[in-house]
């Protein structure tokens, strides 16, 4: 659908096929360049030899355009493990094969880019995740996904704190021991030119479902106007805008699994977000169903603004915060991937 609002000045458009062909309600054209042959940075491609232990951790990412974050657990001698605060999520005890595991809060200093991660209990796999924070008007999500492409051990996020004061952040992993055929699927690498956005997605195959997903940018001068599963649960799409002065490479991915049982992707209320407004959106699962993933998007062809938080706020719902820092009114909608 299209909004009847003023549009930004158009720039050259590249039509995207593949993943977006399965997403008729989402974006049908994007600005940017598709490049399939560029490899991921080595720092994000590194394999994890053994499953990491501990609860989680975090720390600063060097510079707004510095090296890719080191996606590994810091040595305990350098960064002592801090016991996580574990809030009781409604209904969490009802499904022992699925847990929502939080880690934090940790302090994100003003003006800093920060990474934080959480591990699943032994025997469980991270199928989705996200973060919440105490400054949803100042924090911006710039990277989210599995601990590494070769590991289902946990979930990691990177955020940028644009506010003038520190903020507290908690990261979440949706952990499951019942899913099978876990597959990290990478979509086509895309390049976002300065000021442009791309719709970067990955598709699941062989009957697997996209219960989670994310993206990795290099450099990290980006915001994410949306990230969400498709209605048929076969694909995951990330909307990533380049806020910097140089091209940004974006690597999208989906967490594809079998064994979810009956499922449905549930849409939350469609909300109008005025210019300068901070809004929250929630997608609740039907009674008796439990959330295993979720996201948020803008169901029109010109996504603006930035997702500042996206996470499971209970065992049966997904929540997101969104800041409309653009000169255009928009609409947002949260989505929950629900199963028994």
N, C-alpha and C positions, 0 to 999 in steps of 0.2 A: 504494500500500500504506500501511497505517497502523501506527504503533508502539504497543505496549502500555505506554505510559508516562504519568505524570501530565501533564495539559495546562495551559497558561496559562489564566487566567480569560478566557473568550470575550468578544469585543467584536463590535459589529455587522459583518456580513459582506456584501460585495457580490459577486455572481456575475459572473465575467468570461467573455465569449464572444470569438469571433474567434480570436486566436492560440492561446489555451489549448485550444480545441476540438481542435486538432491535436496536443495533447500529453497523451495519455491517461495516461501514466505519471507526469506531473508534477502540479503543484498544480491542484485543481479549484475552489477558492474562495479569495479573498483578502480581507484586511481593507484598507479604504481606499475611495477615491472615484475613479471614472474621469471624466476631463475631457478632451474631445477638441479643444476650441477654443482652449486657451491656447497662445500662440506661445512658442517658445524665446526665452531672453534674447538680445538683440542681440549680445552678446559671443561667443556660440557660433554664431550664424547667419551671421556675417560671411564673405563669400566671399574666396577666395584668388585674387588676380588672376594671379599667376604661380606656377609650381611653385617651392617654396623650395629653396635650396641648403644645403649643409652636412650635418653628421652628426646633430645633435640638440642638445638643451639642456634646461634645467630651471630651476626657481626656486620661491620661496615663493608661496603663495596668500594674499592679505591676509585674515587673520582667519578663525576657524572659521565665521563666518557672513558673511564679507565679500563683495565683488563676485565675480561669476563670473570664473574664470581667463581671462586673455588668451591665447587659443590662437593664438599666432603666434611666429615666431622672434625672439628678442631681438636688437637691433642689436649688431653685432660690436664696436662701440666700448664698449658697456656691459657685454657679457658675451662675452669672447673665446672662440672655439671651442676646445674641448678634444678632442684626438684620442680616439676611443672605444677601449676595450679590446675586442678582438674575439676571444673564445675560439673555438676550432675545434670546431664541433658535428659529432658523428659523422654521416658520410654526406652532409655538406653539399656536397661537390664532385661528387656523383653526379647532381645535377639543376640545371644552369646556369640554367634558367628559374624556379627557386624558391630563395630564400635566406631564412635566418633571421638578421636583422640586429639585433645588440644595441647599446645605447649606455649607457655608464657604466663603473663605478659612480659615482654622485654621492651626496654626504652629505645625509641628511635630518635636520636638527637635532631634538633632543628636543622634543616638544610642538608641532611645526610641521605645517602642511598644505603639501604640496609637489607640484608638477607636473613631469613630465619627458616628453620626447618623442624620437622617433627617426624619421629619414627613410629611405625606400627608395632604392636606386640608380636612376638615370635609366632610364626605360623599364619600370619595375616598379611594381606597385600593392600597397598594403598591404591585405591581406585579413583579417588578424587580428593580435593582439598581446597584450601583457601586461607583467607586471613580476615580478622576484624581488628579495629583499632579505635582509640579514643579521640581521634581527630579526623573523622571522615571527610571533612572539608579541606584538610591539608595534606593527607596521605594520598598518594596515587600508586596504583598497582602497575608494575612495569615488567614482571615476569612471574609465571606460576607454572608448576608442573611436577612430575615425579622427581624423586630424589636425584636420580640420574637416568638417562635412557636405558641403562643396563640393569637398573635396580628397581624393584617394587617395594623397597623397604620403607618409604615414607614420602613426604611431600615438602616442597620448598617454594618459597615466594621471595620476591624482591620488591621493595617499595621505595618511593622517594617522599621524604617529608618536606613539603614546600612551605609549611607554616613556620612561624617565628618562635615556637615553643616545642619542647620535646613531646612525643606522643607514645602511648603504650600500644604494642601490637601483640596479638595472639595468632598463631598459625594452627591450622586444623588439618587432619588427615582422616578421610573416611576409609576405614580398614575393614577388610572382609576376608573370611576364610572359606567361604562357600563357592566363590567364583572359580572358573577353570579357564584354561587356555588364555592366560594373561598375555597380551601382546602390546608392546609399545610401538605405535604406528606413526611414522613421520610423514607429513605432507610435503608438498613442493615448497621449497624455499622461495621467499618473495622479498623484493626490495621496495621499500617505501622511500620515495623522494621527500625532501624537506617540505613540510606542510601537508603532505598527502597521507592517505590511509590505504591499507590493503586489507582484504578479507583473506586470511590465511587459514587453511583448514586441512584436515586429515580424515580419511574415510576408513571404516572398518570393513573387513571382508569375511567370507566363509561363515556367515551367521553370527559373528561377534557383534556386540553392541558397544557404542561409545559412551561409557558411563562417566568418563572424565576426559580432560584435555588441558592444553595450555599452549604457551609459546615462549620462545627465547629470542630476545633482540640483541643485536650487536651493531653499534653501541646502544646503550640503554636509554637514549633520549626519546622515550615514547610514552604514550598513554594508551589505555585500552577502552574504547567506547563500548565494547561488548565482547562476551565470550560465552558460548552456549552449545548444547547438543542440538542436533536436528530433531524435528518432530518424530521421525521414524527411528531415531536413536542409532542411525547407521554412520553418522559423521559428527565431527566437532569443528566449529568455526570460531576463529578469533578475529576481532576487528582491532587493528593496531594503527595508531596515527603517529607519524614522525613529528616531534616537536622541536627537533634540532636543526642544525644548519648543514649537515652532511647526510648522505644516504644511510638508511638503517636496513640491515639484513634481518629478516624475521624467519625463524624456523618453527612451524606449527606441528603439533602432535596430538594424538588421541590415545587414550587408554582403552583398549578393546578387549572384551572378555565374553565368555559364555557362562551360563549357570546362574544368571540373575533371577530366573524364574519368570512368572508373569511380570510385566513392567508397563509403565506408561510415562510419557513426558507431559507433565502438568504445567499449564500456563497460569501465572498469577495475573492479578489485575493490571490492565493497561493504564499507565499513569502518565499524565502530562507534567513535564518539568519545565518551569519557566526559566528565563535567562537569569543566571546567577544563583539558581536554587539548588540546594542539596536535598536529595530525596532518597527514601528507602523503598525497596520493593521486595515482596515476599511471595513465594509460591508454596502453598501447603499441599502435602499429599492427602489423598482421601483417607477417611478413617480406616485404621487397620493396616495401612501401607506405610513403608518406611523410606526415607530418602537415602539414596546411594550416590547422588551427584546432583549438579545443578549449575545454573549460570544466569546471565542477564543479557538482554540485547535491546536494540531499537528497531522495531519492525517497519522500517522505511529505508529509502535508498541513500540517505546522507547522514550517517552516524556522526555525532558530535560529542563533546564532553569527555568524561573520564570515569571509569569504575574505580571507586576508592576502597571498596571491600566487597568480598563475595565469599560466603561460607555457609555451612549447615548451622542454623541457629537453634535447631532442636533435632530430635531423632526422626522427625517427620516433616521438616520444612527447610527450604533454602532461602537465604536472605542476601540482598546486595544493597550497597550504597552507591549513589551516582551523583557526581557534581557536574552541573551544566555550566561550564565556564566558557561557553561560546556565545555569540551574539544571536543565536537562533533558538526558539522554543523547540522542544523535542518530546518524544514519548519513550518510555522504557517499560520493559516487562521481564519479570523474573520467571525462571523455569526450574522445575524440580524433576529429577529422574527418580521415579518411585517404583518400589518393588515390595514383595512380602519379606 
